[in-house]
Amino acid sequence: MVAEAEDTEDESYAIDCPVLATERLVMRAPRESDLEQLVALADNRHVAEMLARMPHPYGEAEARAFLAMASSRRAGIVYALTLAGTGTFVGCAGLMSDPRHR
């Protein structure tokens, strides 16, 4: 990963999202084709209870907002986790930066 200071007042960092692959998993940038599986997995009250920023219910509008945020890369990096053999989307992982809390 490469962090580069951007020319903005808040000095945010953009982080590249290289594809990472293991024998079982592929980590890559989320994409539009993940939308249906993202909604199916995220629209679960038990999952939302464990995450501070995930709304419930979680529908297509929330998933589209998440994908837009993930593609902006201005606040950090988000990976889609997929199964290497099938490409099945199984979740997300990320690192978010907050310029107020370096």
SEFIZA-3560 file (N, C-alpha, C; in Angstrom, 3 decimals):
REM SEFIZA-3560
<numar><xx>0.835</xx><yy>-1.173</yy><zz>0.000</zz><atom>N</atom></numar>
<numar><xx>0.000</xx><yy>0.000</yy><zz>0.000</zz><atom>CA</atom></numar>
<numar><xx>0.879</xx><yy>1.234</yy><zz>0.000</zz><atom>C</atom></numar>
<numar><xx>0.410</xx><yy>2.251</yy><zz>-0.671</zz><atom>N</atom></numar>
<numar><xx>1.134</xx><yy>3.500</yy><zz>-0.727</zz><atom>CA</atom></numar>
<numar><xx>0.214</xx><yy>4.605</yy><zz>-0.268</zz><atom>C</atom></numar>
<numar><xx>0.632</xx><yy>5.370</yy><zz>0.714</zz><atom>N</atom></numar>
<numar><xx>-0.145</xx><yy>6.506</yy><zz>1.193</zz><atom>CA</atom></numar>
<numar><xx>0.490</xx><yy>7.768</yy><zz>0.640</zz><atom>C</atom></numar>
<numar><xx>-0.340</xx><yy>8.611</yy><zz>0.074</zz><atom>N</atom></numar>
<numar><xx>0.160</xx><yy>9.855</yy><zz>-0.485</zz><atom>CA</atom></numar>
<numar><xx>-0.624</xx><yy>11.015</yy><zz>0.105</zz><atom>C</atom></numar>
<numar><xx>0.069</xx><yy>12.037</yy><zz>0.569</zz><atom>N</atom></numar>
<numar><xx>-0.612</xx><yy>13.227</yy><zz>1.063</zz><atom>CA</atom></numar>
<numar><xx>-1.264</xx><yy>13.913</yy><zz>-0.131</zz><atom>C</atom></numar>
<numar><xx>-2.535</xx><yy>14.231</yy><zz>-0.007</zz><atom>N</atom></numar>
<numar><xx>-3.254</xx><yy>14.920</yy><zz>-1.059</zz><atom>CA</atom></numar>
<numar><xx>-3.213</xx><yy>16.417</yy><zz>-0.806</zz><atom>C</atom></numar>
<numar><xx>-3.454</xx><yy>17.182</yy><zz>-1.829</zz><atom>N</atom></numar>
<numar><xx>-3.464</xx><yy>18.636</yy><zz>-1.705</zz><atom>CA</atom></numar>
<numar><xx>-4.826</xx><yy>19.120</yy><zz>-1.221</zz><atom>C</atom></numar>
<numar><xx>-5.191</xx><yy>18.764</yy><zz>-0.006</zz><atom>N</atom></numar>
<numar><xx>-6.445</xx><yy>19.210</yy><zz>0.575</zz><atom>CA</atom></numar>
<numar><xx>-6.153</xx><yy>19.836</yy><zz>1.918</zz><atom>C</atom></numar>
<numar><xx>-7.079</xx><yy>20.624</yy><zz>2.403</zz><atom>N</atom></numar>
<numar><xx>-6.880</xx><yy>21.304</yy><zz>3.675</zz><atom>CA</atom></numar>
<numar><xx>-6.766</xx><yy>20.338</yy><zz>4.842</zz><atom>C</atom></numar>
<numar><xx>-7.498</xx><yy>19.225</yy><zz>4.794</zz><atom>N</atom></numar>
<numar><xx>-7.469</xx><yy>18.296</yy><zz>5.926</zz><atom>CA</atom></numar>
<numar><xx>-6.338</xx><yy>17.282</yy><zz>5.830</zz><atom>C</atom></numar>
<numar><xx>-5.540</xx><yy>17.360</yy><zz>4.800</zz><atom>N</atom></numar>
<numar><xx>-4.385</xx><yy>16.477</yy><zz>4.615</zz><atom>CA</atom></numar>
<numar><xx>-4.763</xx><yy>14.998</yy><zz>4.694</zz><atom>C</atom></numar>
<numar><xx>-5.871</xx><yy>14.632</yy><zz>4.064</zz><atom>N</atom></numar>
<numar><xx>-6.295</xx><yy>13.231</yy><zz>4.010</zz><atom>CA</atom></numar>
<numar><xx>-5.282</xx><yy>12.400</yy><zz>3.244</zz><atom>C</atom></numar>
<numar><xx>-5.353</xx><yy>11.114</yy><zz>3.429</zz><atom>N</atom></numar>
<numar><xx>-4.473</xx><yy>10.217</yy><zz>2.710</zz><atom>CA</atom></numar>
<numar><xx>-5.306</xx><yy>9.292</yy><zz>1.836</zz><atom>C</atom></numar>
<numar><xx>-4.837</xx><yy>9.074</yy><zz>0.624</zz><atom>N</atom></numar>
<numar><xx>-5.444</xx><yy>8.089</yy><zz>-0.262</zz><atom>CA</atom></numar>
<numar><xx>-4.541</xx><yy>6.864</yy><zz>-0.240</zz><atom>C</atom></numar>
<numar><xx>-5.138</xx><yy>5.706</yy><zz>-0.170</zz><atom>N</atom></numar>
<numar><xx>-4.367</xx><yy>4.461</yy><zz>-0.102</zz><atom>CA</atom></numar>
<numar><xx>-4.736</xx><yy>3.605</yy><zz>-1.296</zz><atom>C</atom></numar>
<numar><xx>-3.730</xx><yy>3.143</yy><zz>-2.029</zz><atom>N</atom></numar>
<numar><xx>-3.977</xx><yy>2.236</yy><zz>-3.147</zz><atom>CA</atom></numar>
<numar><xx>-4.596</xx><yy>0.952</yy><zz>-2.627</zz><atom>C</atom></numar>
<numar><xx>-5.359</xx><yy>0.282</yy><zz>-3.478</zz><atom>N</atom></numar>
<numar><xx>-6.041</xx><yy>-0.952</yy><zz>-3.088</zz><atom>CA</atom></numar>
<numar><xx>-5.573</xx><yy>-2.084</yy><zz>-4.008</zz><atom>C</atom></numar>
<numar><xx>-4.350</xx><yy>-2.584</yy><zz>-3.797</zz><atom>N</atom></numar>
<numar><xx>-3.893</xx><yy>-3.685</yy><zz>-4.645</zz><atom>CA</atom></numar>
<numar><xx>-4.671</xx><yy>-4.960</yy><zz>-4.338</zz><atom>C</atom></numar>
<numar><xx>-4.796</xx><yy>-5.819</yy><zz>-5.308</zz><atom>N</atom></numar>
<numar><xx>-5.447</xx><yy>-7.114</yy><zz>-5.107</zz><atom>CA</atom></numar>
<numar><xx>-4.497</xx><yy>-7.999</yy><zz>-4.313</zz><atom>C</atom></numar>
<numar><xx>-5.022</xx><yy>-8.585</yy><zz>-3.249</zz><atom>N</atom></numar>
<numar><xx>-4.257</xx><yy>-9.519</yy><zz>-2.422</zz><atom>CA</atom></numar>
<numar><xx>-4.925</xx><yy>-10.884</yy><zz>-2.539</zz><atom>C</atom></numar>
<numar><xx>-4.160</xx><yy>-11.921</yy><zz>-2.796</zz><atom>N</atom></numar>
<numar><xx>-4.745</xx><yy>-13.246</yy><zz>-2.990</zz><atom>CA</atom></numar>
<numar><xx>-4.003</xx><yy>-14.286</yy><zz>-2.169</zz><atom>C</atom></numar>
<numar><xx>-4.780</xx><yy>-15.179</yy><zz>-1.585</zz><atom>N</atom></numar>
<numar><xx>-4.244</xx><yy>-16.344</yy><zz>-0.908</zz><atom>CA</atom></numar>
<numar><xx>-4.844</xx><yy>-17.563</yy><zz>-1.588</zz><atom>C</atom></numar>
<numar><xx>-4.540</xx><yy>-18.717</yy><zz>-1.080</zz><atom>N</atom></numar>
<numar><xx>-5.099</xx><yy>-19.935</yy><zz>-1.646</zz><atom>CA</atom></numar>
<numar><xx>-6.627</xx><yy>-19.958</yy><zz>-1.551</zz><atom>C</atom></numar>
<numar><xx>-7.173</xx><yy>-19.369</yy><zz>-0.469</zz><atom>N</atom></numar>
<numar><xx>-8.624</xx><yy>-19.421</yy><zz>-0.240</zz><atom>CA</atom></numar>
<numar><xx>-9.367</xx><yy>-18.120</yy><zz>-0.483</zz><atom>C</atom></numar>
<numar><xx>-8.696</xx><yy>-16.969</yy><zz>-0.312</zz><atom>N</atom></numar>
<numar><xx>-9.373</xx><yy>-15.683</yy><zz>-0.395</zz><atom>CA</atom></numar>
<numar><xx>-8.711</xx><yy>-14.740</yy><zz>-1.381</zz><atom>C</atom></numar>
<numar><xx>-9.532</xx><yy>-13.846</yy><zz>-1.933</zz><atom>N</atom></numar>
<numar><xx>-9.039</xx><yy>-12.733</yy><zz>-2.734</zz><atom>CA</atom></numar>
<numar><xx>-9.601</xx><yy>-11.464</yy><zz>-2.109</zz><atom>C</atom></numar>
<numar><xx>-8.702</xx><yy>-10.510</yy><zz>-1.852</zz><atom>N</atom></numar>
<numar><xx>-9.106</xx><yy>-9.203</yy><zz>-1.336</zz><atom>CA</atom></numar>
<numar><xx>-8.905</xx><yy>-8.209</yy><zz>-2.472</zz><atom>C</atom></numar>
<numar><xx>-9.975</xx><yy>-7.498</yy><zz>-2.807</zz><atom>N</atom></numar>
<numar><xx>-9.938</xx><yy>-6.561</yy><zz>-3.923</zz><atom>CA</atom></numar>
<numar><xx>-10.869</xx><yy>-5.399</yy><zz>-3.618</zz><atom>C</atom></numar>
<numar><xx>-10.830</xx><yy>-4.395</yy><zz>-4.437</zz><atom>N</atom></numar>
<numar><xx>-11.727</xx><yy>-3.258</yy><zz>-4.255</zz><atom>CA</atom></numar>
<numar><xx>-13.180</xx><yy>-3.717</yy><zz>-4.472</zz><atom>C</atom></numar>
<numar><xx>-14.113</xx><yy>-3.220</yy><zz>-3.663</zz><atom>N</atom></numar>
<numar><xx>-15.528</xx><yy>-3.538</yy><zz>-3.890</zz><atom>CA</atom></numar>
<numar><xx>-15.983</xx><yy>-2.986</yy><zz>-5.240</zz><atom>C</atom></numar>
<numar><xx>-16.951</xx><yy>-3.644</yy><zz>-5.841</zz><atom>N</atom></numar>
<numar><xx>-17.478</xx><yy>-3.175</yy><zz>-7.124</zz><atom>CA</atom></numar>
<numar><xx>-18.983</xx><yy>-3.347</yy><zz>-7.193</zz><atom>C</atom></numar>
<numar><xx>-19.565</xx><yy>-2.754</yy><zz>-8.192</zz><atom>N</atom></numar>
<numar><xx>-21.023</xx><yy>-2.760</yy><zz>-8.382</zz><atom>CA</atom></numar>
<numar><xx>-21.585</xx><yy>-4.182</yy><zz>-8.396</zz><atom>C</atom></numar>
<numar><xx>-20.850</xx><yy>-5.132</yy><zz>-8.950</zz><atom>N</atom></numar>
<numar><xx>-21.346</xx><yy>-6.504</yy><zz>-9.034</zz><atom>CA</atom></numar>
<numar><xx>-21.472</xx><yy>-7.166</yy><zz>-7.654</zz><atom>C</atom></numar>
<numar><xx>-20.901</xx><yy>-6.552</yy><zz>-6.609</zz><atom>N</atom></numar>
<numar><xx>-21.013</xx><yy>-7.074</yy><zz>-5.239</zz><atom>CA</atom></numar>
<numar><xx>-22.322</xx><yy>-6.645</yy><zz>-4.562</zz><atom>C</atom></numar>
<numar><xx>-23.035</xx><yy>-5.730</yy><zz>-5.179</zz><atom>N</atom></numar>
<numar><xx>-24.186</xx><yy>-5.086</yy><zz>-4.542</zz><atom>CA</atom></numar>
<numar><xx>-25.203</xx><yy>-6.074</yy><zz>-3.976</zz><atom>C</atom></numar>
<numar><xx>-25.645</xx><yy>-7.015</yy><zz>-4.772</zz><atom>N</atom></numar>
<numar><xx>-26.682</xx><yy>-7.960</yy><zz>-4.335</zz><atom>CA</atom></numar>
<numar><xx>-26.213</xx><yy>-8.802</yy><zz>-3.145</zz><atom>C</atom></numar>
<numar><xx>-24.998</xx><yy>-9.322</yy><zz>-3.216</zz><atom>N</atom></numar>
<numar><xx>-24.474</xx><yy>-10.140</yy><zz>-2.114</zz><atom>CA</atom></numar>
<numar><xx>-24.202</xx><yy>-9.287</yy><zz>-0.880</zz><atom>C</atom></numar>
<numar><xx>-23.759</xx><yy>-8.038</yy><zz>-1.079</zz><atom>N</atom></numar>
<numar><xx>-23.530</xx><yy>-7.133</yy><zz>0.039</zz><atom>CA</atom></numar>
<numar><xx>-24.821</xx><yy>-6.891</yy><zz>0.804</zz><atom>C</atom></numar>
<numar><xx>-25.898</xx><yy>-6.603</yy><zz>0.105</zz><atom>N</atom></numar>
<numar><xx>-27.196</xx><yy>-6.378</yy><zz>0.756</zz><atom>CA</atom></numar>
<numar><xx>-27.654</xx><yy>-7.645</yy><zz>1.472</zz><atom>C</atom></numar>
<numar><xx>-27.516</xx><yy>-8.787</yy><zz>0.832</zz><atom>N</atom></numar>
<numar><xx>-27.955</xx><yy>-10.047</yy><zz>1.438</zz><atom>CA</atom></numar>
<numar><xx>-27.215</xx><yy>-10.331</yy><zz>2.748</zz><atom>C</atom></numar>
<numar><xx>-25.919</xx><yy>-10.056</yy><zz>2.787</zz><atom>N</atom></numar>
<numar><xx>-25.134</xx><yy>-10.314</yy><zz>3.999</zz><atom>CA</atom></numar>
<numar><xx>-25.320</xx><yy>-9.223</yy><zz>5.053</zz><atom>C</atom></numar>
<numar><xx>-25.394</xx><yy>-7.969</yy><zz>4.618</zz><atom>N</atom></numar>
<numar><xx>-25.430</xx><yy>-6.850</yy><zz>5.563</zz><atom>CA</atom></numar>
<numar><xx>-26.803</xx><yy>-6.619</yy><zz>6.173</zz><atom>C</atom></numar>
<numar><xx>-27.847</xx><yy>-7.063</yy><zz>5.533</zz><atom>N</atom></numar>
<numar><xx>-29.194</xx><yy>-6.858</yy><zz>6.071</zz><atom>CA</atom></numar>
<numar><xx>-29.516</xx><yy>-7.926</yy><zz>7.116</zz><atom>C</atom></numar>
<numar><xx>-28.710</xx><yy>-7.934</yy><zz>8.163</zz><atom>N</atom></numar>
<numar><xx>-28.832</xx><yy>-8.918</yy><zz>9.231</zz><atom>CA</atom></numar>
<numar><xx>-28.687</xx><yy>-8.169</yy><zz>10.558</zz><atom>C</atom></numar>
<numar><xx>-29.710</xx><yy>-8.176</yy><zz>11.351</zz><atom>N</atom></numar>
<numar><xx>-29.711</xx><yy>-7.441</yy><zz>12.617</zz><atom>CA</atom></numar>
<numar><xx>-28.542</xx><yy>-7.832</yy><zz>13.499</zz><atom>C</atom></numar>
<numar><xx>-28.194</xx><yy>-9.105</yy><zz>13.535</zz><atom>N</atom></numar>
<numar><xx>-27.097</xx><yy>-9.577</yy><zz>14.391</zz><atom>CA</atom></numar>
<numar><xx>-25.751</xx><yy>-9.003</yy><zz>13.940</zz><atom>C</atom></numar>
<numar><xx>-25.564</xx><yy>-8.854</yy><zz>12.640</zz><atom>N</atom></numar>
<numar><xx>-24.338</xx><yy>-8.249</yy><zz>12.120</zz><atom>CA</atom></numar>
<numar><xx>-24.317</xx><yy>-6.764</yy><zz>12.477</zz><atom>C</atom></numar>
<numar><xx>-25.420</xx><yy>-6.080</yy><zz>12.252</zz><atom>N</atom></numar>
<numar><xx>-25.496</xx><yy>-4.641</yy><zz>12.529</zz><atom>CA</atom></numar>
<numar><xx>-25.244</xx><yy>-4.332</yy><zz>14.003</zz><atom>C</atom></numar>
<numar><xx>-25.683</xx><yy>-5.204</yy><zz>14.893</zz><atom>N</atom></numar>
<numar><xx>-25.470</xx><yy>-4.986</yy><zz>16.325</zz><atom>CA</atom></numar>
<numar><xx>-23.998</xx><yy>-5.005</yy><zz>16.704</zz><atom>C</atom></numar>
<numar><xx>-23.171</xx><yy>-5.652</yy><zz>15.913</zz><atom>N</atom></numar>
<numar><xx>-21.741</xx><yy>-5.762</yy><zz>16.203</zz><atom>CA</atom></numar>
<numar><xx>-20.914</xx><yy>-4.655</yy><zz>15.567</zz><atom>C</atom></numar>
<numar><xx>-21.530</xx><yy>-3.845</yy><zz>14.722</zz><atom>N</atom></numar>
<numar><xx>-20.799</xx><yy>-2.807</yy><zz>13.996</zz><atom>CA</atom></numar>
<numar><xx>-21.378</xx><yy>-1.436</yy><zz>14.322</zz><atom>C</atom></numar>
<numar><xx>-20.516</xx><yy>-0.511</yy><zz>14.645</zz><atom>N</atom></numar>
<numar><xx>-20.959</xx><yy>0.813</yy><zz>15.092</zz><atom>CA</atom></numar>
<numar><xx>-21.615</xx><yy>1.634</yy><zz>13.989</zz><atom>C</atom></numar>
<numar><xx>-21.173</xx><yy>1.470</yy><zz>12.753</zz><atom>N</atom></numar>
<numar><xx>-21.661</xx><yy>2.353</yy><zz>11.699</zz><atom>CA</atom></numar>
<numar><xx>-22.549</xx><yy>1.677</yy><zz>10.667</zz><atom>C</atom></numar>
<numar><xx>-23.037</xx><yy>0.480</yy><zz>10.924</zz><atom>N</atom></numar>
<numar><xx>-23.889</xx><yy>-0.194</yy><zz>9.952</zz><atom>CA</atom></numar>
<numar><xx>-25.355</xx><yy>-0.038</yy><zz>10.342</zz><atom>C</atom></numar>
<numar><xx>-26.155</xx><yy>0.541</yy><zz>9.456</zz><atom>N</atom></numar>
<numar><xx>-27.575</xx><yy>0.687</yy><zz>9.770</zz><atom>CA</atom></numar>
<numar><xx>-28.322</xx><yy>-0.638</yy><zz>9.600</zz><atom>C</atom></numar>
<numar><xx>-29.465</xx><yy>-0.709</yy><zz>10.224</zz><atom>N</atom></numar>
<numar><xx>-30.364</xx><yy>-1.842</yy><zz>10.000</zz><atom>CA</atom></numar>
<numar><xx>-31.780</xx><yy>-1.298</yy><zz>9.985</zz><atom>C</atom></numar>
<numar><xx>-32.589</xx><yy>-1.618</yy><zz>9.013</zz><atom>N</atom></numar>
<numar><xx>-32.310</xx><yy>-2.530</yy><zz>7.895</zz><atom>CA</atom></numar>
<numar><xx>-31.287</xx><yy>-1.926</yy><zz>6.917</zz><atom>C</atom></numar>
<numar><xx>-30.686</xx><yy>-2.807</yy><zz>6.143</zz><atom>N</atom></numar>
<numar><xx>-29.644</xx><yy>-2.434</yy><zz>5.187</zz><atom>CA</atom></numar>
<numar><xx>-30.116</xx><yy>-2.834</yy><zz>3.805</zz><atom>C</atom></numar>
<numar><xx>-30.368</xx><yy>-1.848</yy><zz>2.959</zz><atom>N</atom></numar>
<numar><xx>-30.895</xx><yy>-2.131</yy><zz>1.627</zz><atom>CA</atom></numar>
<numar><xx>-29.974</xx><yy>-1.649</yy><zz>0.525</zz><atom>C</atom></numar>
<numar><xx>-30.521</xx><yy>-1.580</yy><zz>-0.666</zz><atom>N</atom></numar>
<numar><xx>-29.732</xx><yy>-1.199</yy><zz>-1.832</zz><atom>CA</atom></numar>
<numar><xx>-29.181</xx><yy>0.227</yy><zz>-1.710</zz><atom>C</atom></numar>
<numar><xx>-29.955</xx><yy>1.142</yy><zz>-1.162</zz><atom>N</atom></numar>
<numar><xx>-29.486</xx><yy>2.527</yy><zz>-1.017</zz><atom>CA</atom></numar>
<numar><xx>-28.264</xx><yy>2.593</yy><zz>-0.108</zz><atom>C</atom></numar>
<numar><xx>-28.289</xx><yy>1.859</yy><zz>0.992</zz><atom>N</atom></numar>
<numar><xx>-27.155</xx><yy>1.832</yy><zz>1.914</zz><atom>CA</atom></numar>
<numar><xx>-25.934</xx><yy>1.193</yy><zz>1.256</zz><atom>C</atom></numar>
<numar><xx>-26.170</xx><yy>0.131</yy><zz>0.492</zz><atom>N</atom></numar>
<numar><xx>-25.061</xx><yy>-0.544</yy><zz>-0.193</zz><atom>CA</atom></numar>
<numar><xx>-24.434</xx><yy>0.367</yy><zz>-1.250</zz><atom>C</atom></numar>
<numar><xx>-25.259</xx><yy>1.099</yy><zz>-1.984</zz><atom>N</atom></numar>
<numar><xx>-24.721</xx><yy>2.031</yy><zz>-2.990</zz><atom>CA</atom></numar>
<numar><xx>-23.917</xx><yy>3.149</yy><zz>-2.333</zz><atom>C</atom></numar>
<numar><xx>-24.387</xx><yy>3.647</yy><zz>-1.193</zz><atom>N</atom></numar>
<numar><xx>-23.642</xx><yy>4.685</yy><zz>-0.466</zz><atom>CA</atom></numar>
<numar><xx>-22.307</xx><yy>4.128</yy><zz>0.022</zz><atom>C</atom></numar>
<numar><xx>-22.314</xx><yy>2.889</yy><zz>0.497</zz><atom>N</atom></numar>
<numar><xx>-21.076</xx><yy>2.249</yy><zz>0.951</zz><atom>CA</atom></numar>
<numar><xx>-20.094</xx><yy>2.090</yy><zz>-0.207</zz><atom>C</atom></numar>
<numar><xx>-20.577</xx><yy>1.629</yy><zz>-1.366</zz><atom>N</atom></numar>
<numar><xx>-19.696</xx><yy>1.450</yy><zz>-2.521</zz><atom>CA</atom></numar>
<numar><xx>-19.118</xx><yy>2.786</yy><zz>-2.983</zz><atom>C</atom></numar>
<numar><xx>-19.922</xx><yy>3.842</yy><zz>-2.933</zz><atom>N</atom></numar>
<numar><xx>-19.428</xx><yy>5.173</yy><zz>-3.312</zz><atom>CA</atom></numar>
<numar><xx>-18.340</xx><yy>5.634</yy><zz>-2.349</zz><atom>C</atom></numar>
<numar><xx>-18.559</xx><yy>5.423</yy><zz>-1.053</zz><atom>N</atom></numar>
<numar><xx>-17.563</xx><yy>5.798</yy><zz>-0.052</zz><atom>CA</atom></numar>
<numar><xx>-16.286</xx><yy>4.980</yy><zz>-0.263</zz><atom>C</atom></numar>
<numar><xx>-16.427</xx><yy>3.697</yy><zz>-0.505</zz><atom>N</atom></numar>
<numar><xx>-15.266</xx><yy>2.824</yy><zz>-0.686</zz><atom>CA</atom></numar>
<numar><xx>-14.465</xx><yy>3.209</yy><zz>-1.922</zz><atom>C</atom></numar>
<numar><xx>-15.141</xx><yy>3.608</yy><zz>-2.970</zz><atom>N</atom></numar>
<numar><xx>-14.424</xx><yy>3.955</yy><zz>-4.205</zz><atom>CA</atom></numar>
<numar><xx>-13.745</xx><yy>5.316</yy><zz>-4.119</zz><atom>C</atom></numar>
<numar><xx>-14.182</xx><yy>6.162</yy><zz>-3.194</zz><atom>N</atom></numar>
<numar><xx>-13.561</xx><yy>7.484</yy><zz>-3.074</zz><atom>CA</atom></numar>
<numar><xx>-12.154</xx><yy>7.386</yy><zz>-2.500</zz><atom>C</atom></numar>
<numar><xx>-11.893</xx><yy>6.401</yy><zz>-1.636</zz><atom>N</atom></numar>
<numar><xx>-10.586</xx><yy>6.141</yy><zz>-1.029</zz><atom>CA</atom></numar>
<numar><xx>-10.008</xx><yy>7.341</yy><zz>-0.305</zz><atom>C</atom></numar>
<numar><xx>-10.802</xx><yy>8.345</yy><zz>-0.007</zz><atom>N</atom></numar>
<numar><xx>-10.282</xx><yy>9.536</yy><zz>0.655</zz><atom>CA</atom></numar>
<numar><xx>-10.134</xx><yy>9.343</yy><zz>2.157</zz><atom>C</atom></numar>
<numar><xx>-10.888</xx><yy>8.446</yy><zz>2.722</zz><atom>N</atom></numar>
<numar><xx>-10.839</xx><yy>8.274</yy><zz>4.174</zz><atom>CA</atom></numar>
<numar><xx>-10.113</xx><yy>6.999</yy><zz>4.588</zz><atom>C</atom></numar>
<numar><xx>-9.602</xx><yy>6.248</yy><zz>3.645</zz><atom>N</atom></numar>
<numar><xx>-8.928</xx><yy>5.006</yy><zz>3.980</zz><atom>CA</atom></numar>
<numar><xx>-9.025</xx><yy>4.009</yy><zz>2.850</zz><atom>C</atom></numar>
<numar><xx>-9.136</xx><yy>2.756</yy><zz>3.213</zz><atom>N</atom></numar>
<numar><xx>-9.180</xx><yy>1.693</yy><zz>2.211</zz><atom>CA</atom></numar>
<numar><xx>-10.213</xx><yy>0.647</yy><zz>2.622</zz><atom>C</atom></numar>
<numar><xx>-10.934</xx><yy>0.132</yy><zz>1.638</zz><atom>N</atom></numar>
<numar><xx>-11.927</xx><yy>-0.914</yy><zz>1.874</zz><atom>CA</atom></numar>
<numar><xx>-11.648</xx><yy>-2.047</yy><zz>0.893</zz><atom>C</atom></numar>
<numar><xx>-11.641</xx><yy>-3.260</yy><zz>1.414</zz><atom>N</atom></numar>
<numar><xx>-11.477</xx><yy>-4.453</yy><zz>0.587</zz><atom>CA</atom></numar>
<numar><xx>-12.755</xx><yy>-5.267</yy><zz>0.589</zz><atom>C</atom></numar>
<numar><xx>-13.093</xx><yy>-5.826</yy><zz>-0.572</zz><atom>N</atom></numar>
<numar><xx>-14.114</xx><yy>-6.860</yy><zz>-0.662</zz><atom>CA</atom></numar>
<numar><xx>-13.387</xx><yy>-8.184</yy><zz>-0.469</zz><atom>C</atom></numar>
<numar><xx>-13.943</xx><yy>-9.045</yy><zz>0.347</zz><atom>N</atom></numar>
<numar><xx>-13.374</xx><yy>-10.378</yy><zz>0.572</zz><atom>CA</atom></numar>
<numar><xx>-14.185</xx><yy>-11.369</yy><zz>-0.255</zz><atom>C</atom></numar>
<numar><xx>-13.498</xx><yy>-12.123</yy><zz>-1.095</zz><atom>N</atom></numar>
<numar><xx>-14.179</xx><yy>-13.100</yy><zz>-1.937</zz><atom>CA</atom></numar>
<numar><xx>-13.467</xx><yy>-14.444</yy><zz>-1.851</zz><atom>C</atom></numar>
<numar><xx>-14.209</xx><yy>-15.502</yy><zz>-2.122</zz><atom>N</atom></numar>
<numar><xx>-13.615</xx><yy>-16.836</yy><zz>-2.152</zz><atom>CA</atom></numar>
<numar><xx>-12.820</xx><yy>-16.992</yy><zz>-3.440</zz><atom>C</atom></numar>
<numar><xx>-11.603</xx><yy>-17.461</yy><zz>-3.323</zz><atom>N</atom></numar>
<numar><xx>-10.714</xx><yy>-17.567</yy><zz>-4.479</zz><atom>CA</atom></numar>
<numar><xx>-11.271</xx><yy>-18.489</yy><zz>-5.556</zz><atom>C</atom></numar>
<numar><xx>-11.857</xx><yy>-19.598</yy><zz>-5.169</zz><atom>N</atom></numar>
<numar><xx>-12.327</xx><yy>-20.570</yy><zz>-6.148</zz><atom>CA</atom></numar>
<numar><xx>-13.554</xx><yy>-20.150</yy><zz>-6.932</zz><atom>C</atom></numar>
<numar><xx>-14.441</xx><yy>-19.391</yy><zz>-6.284</zz><atom>N</atom></numar>
<numar><xx>-15.722</xx><yy>-19.062</yy><zz>-6.914</zz><atom>CA</atom></numar>
<numar><xx>-15.940</xx><yy>-17.573</yy><zz>-7.130</zz><atom>C</atom></numar>
<numar><xx>-15.178</xx><yy>-16.728</yy><zz>-6.441</zz><atom>N</atom></numar>
<numar><xx>-15.408</xx><yy>-15.282</yy><zz>-6.522</zz><atom>CA</atom></numar>
<numar><xx>-16.575</xx><yy>-14.819</yy><zz>-5.686</zz><atom>C</atom></numar>
<numar><xx>-17.151</xx><yy>-15.716</yy><zz>-4.876</zz><atom>N</atom></numar>
<numar><xx>-18.301</xx><yy>-15.367</yy><zz>-4.042</zz><atom>CA</atom></numar>
<numar><xx>-17.905</xx><yy>-14.312</yy><zz>-3.018</zz><atom>C</atom></numar>
<numar><xx>-18.675</xx><yy>-13.240</yy><zz>-2.966</zz><atom>N</atom></numar>
<numar><xx>-18.455</xx><yy>-12.162</yy><zz>-2.009</zz><atom>CA</atom></numar>
<numar><xx>-18.850</xx><yy>-12.658</yy><zz>-0.625</zz><atom>C</atom></numar>
<numar><xx>-17.931</xx><yy>-12.513</yy><zz>0.351</zz><atom>N</atom></numar>
<numar><xx>-18.222</xx><yy>-12.998</yy><zz>1.706</zz><atom>CA</atom></numar>
<numar><xx>-18.105</xx><yy>-11.907</yy><zz>2.765</zz><atom>C</atom></numar>
<numar><xx>-17.708</xx><yy>-10.711</yy><zz>2.375</zz><atom>N</atom></numar>
<numar><xx>-17.637</xx><yy>-9.637</yy><zz>3.352</zz><atom>CA</atom></numar>
<numar><xx>-16.692</xx><yy>-8.535</yy><zz>2.932</zz><atom>C</atom></numar>
<numar><xx>-16.451</xx><yy>-7.615</yy><zz>3.873</zz><atom>N</atom></numar>
<numar><xx>-15.556</xx><yy>-6.483</yy><zz>3.643</zz><atom>CA</atom></numar>
<numar><xx>-14.653</xx><yy>-6.296</yy><zz>4.844</zz><atom>C</atom></numar>
<numar><xx>-13.528</xx><yy>-5.688</yy><zz>4.595</zz><atom>N</atom></numar>
<numar><xx>-12.610</xx><yy>-5.300</yy><zz>5.662</zz><atom>CA</atom></numar>
<numar><xx>-11.975</xx><yy>-3.996</yy><zz>5.221</zz><atom>C</atom></numar>
<numar><xx>-11.672</xx><yy>-3.155</yy><zz>6.188</zz><atom>N</atom></numar>
<numar><xx>-11.076</xx><yy>-1.886</yy><zz>5.804</zz><atom>CA</atom></numar>
<numar><xx>-10.347</xx><yy>-1.207</yy><zz>6.929</zz><atom>C</atom></numar>
<numar><xx>-9.677</xx><yy>-0.166</yy><zz>6.554</zz><atom>N</atom></numar>
<numar><xx>-8.970</xx><yy>0.688</yy><zz>7.507</zz><atom>CA</atom></numar>
<numar><xx>-9.357</xx><yy>2.112</yy><zz>7.143</zz><atom>C</atom></numar>
<numar><xx>-10.020</xx><yy>2.760</yy><zz>8.065</zz><atom>N</atom></numar>
<numar><xx>-10.488</xx><yy>4.109</yy><zz>7.815</zz><atom>CA</atom></numar>
<numar><xx>-9.651</xx><yy>5.086</yy><zz>8.628</zz><atom>C</atom></numar>
<numar><xx>-9.262</xx><yy>6.172</yy><zz>7.993</zz><atom>N</atom></numar>
<numar><xx>-8.500</xx><yy>7.196</yy><zz>8.702</zz><atom>CA</atom></numar>
<numar><xx>-9.420</xx><yy>8.368</yy><zz>9.007</zz><atom>C</atom></numar>
<numar><xx>-9.143</xx><yy>9.014</yy><zz>10.096</zz><atom>N</atom></numar>
<numar><xx>-9.897</xx><yy>10.196</yy><zz>10.502</zz><atom>CA</atom></numar>
<numar><xx>-8.866</xx><yy>11.297</yy><zz>10.727</zz><atom>C</atom></numar>
<numar><xx>-8.877</xx><yy>12.334</yy><zz>9.898</zz><atom>N</atom></numar>
<numar><xx>-7.850</xx><yy>13.358</yy><zz>10.026</zz><atom>CA</atom></numar>
<numar><xx>-7.815</xx><yy>14.021</yy><zz>11.404</zz><atom>C</atom></numar>
<numar><xx>-8.871</xx><yy>13.932</yy><zz>12.168</zz><atom>N</atom></numar>
<numar><xx>-8.898</xx><yy>14.506</yy><zz>13.511</zz><atom>CA</atom></numar>
<numar><xx>-8.135</xx><yy>13.639</yy><zz>14.505</zz><atom>C</atom></numar>
<numar><xx>-7.950</xx><yy>12.338</yy><zz>14.185</zz><atom>N</atom></numar>
<numar><xx>-7.300</xx><yy>11.398</yy><zz>15.096</zz><atom>CA</atom></numar>
<numar><xx>-6.183</xx><yy>10.671</yy><zz>14.358</zz><atom>C</atom></numar>
<numar><xx>-5.057</xx><yy>11.291</yy><zz>14.219</zz><atom>N</atom></numar>
<numar><xx>-3.930</xx><yy>10.669</yy><zz>13.511</zz><atom>CA</atom></numar>
<numar><xx>-3.416</xx><yy>9.508</yy><zz>14.322</zz><atom>C</atom></numar>
//
